[in-house]
Amino acid sequence: MKAPKLKGRQRIEWEKVLNPEQFRILRERGTEPAFTGRYLDEKERGVYICAGCKEAGEETQLFRSGSKYDSGTGWPSFSRAIRGALETRIEEDGRTEVSCGNCDGHLGHVFDDGPAPTHKRFCINSRAIYLKGEDGTIMPGKQLSEQDITRRSRESLYKGLSRMFDF
């Protein structure tokens, strides 16, 4: 991986290239609501790249589409990152934050409850990434309807409760 070029950019520079939601997530370490991300159900092949880097005129590859899986959590999940692409830090609440190694943009969090062999679950905000298809084009993903978001949220809640209370 090339040396980071975008770290240390000033807030005003990021505000010029990111839309308000991207800025909130990538620069202010926000989180998009569960089940709302455009890449949640994405099945196209390609590579996921950092949205912050892309908007600033660079490309940092983060995840290959083959490592994406449905974790049921409401965010696009990946079992493996591209080597050297990410940085992590432990937050005050004990979670491990994942950020882009090139621009330091907040992407999401990583947990140790993913599938074998890595046992990693990288939960990533859709607004922090773009999918670059095999033909080189950026894939728009799919925006879920309010009805789909509500249904999927209820299904996830039921699954969680059934695991906790064994029903």
Secondary structure as GFF3:
##gff-version 3
##sequence-region A 1 167
A	DSSP	alpha_helix	11	17	.	.	.	ID=ss1
A	DSSP	alpha_helix	20	26	.	.	.	ID=ss2
A	DSSP	beta_strand	46	50	.	.	.	ID=ss3
A	DSSP	alpha_helix	51	55	.	.	.	ID=ss4
A	DSSP	beta_strand	61	64	.	.	.	ID=ss5
A	DSSP	three_ten_helix	65	67	.	.	.	ID=ss6
A	DSSP	beta_strand	68	69	.	.	.	ID=ss7
A	DSSP	beta_strand	77	78	.	.	.	ID=ss8
A	DSSP	beta_strand	86	90	.	.	.	ID=ss9
A	DSSP	beta_strand	96	100	.	.	.	ID=ss10
A	DSSP	beta_strand	106	111	.	.	.	ID=ss11
A	DSSP	beta_strand	121	124	.	.	.	ID=ss12
A	DSSP	three_ten_helix	126	128	.	.	.	ID=ss13
A	DSSP	beta_strand	129	133	.	.	.	ID=ss14
A	DSSP	beta_strand	138	139	.	.	.	ID=ss15
A	DSSP	alpha_helix	146	165	.	.	.	ID=ss16
###
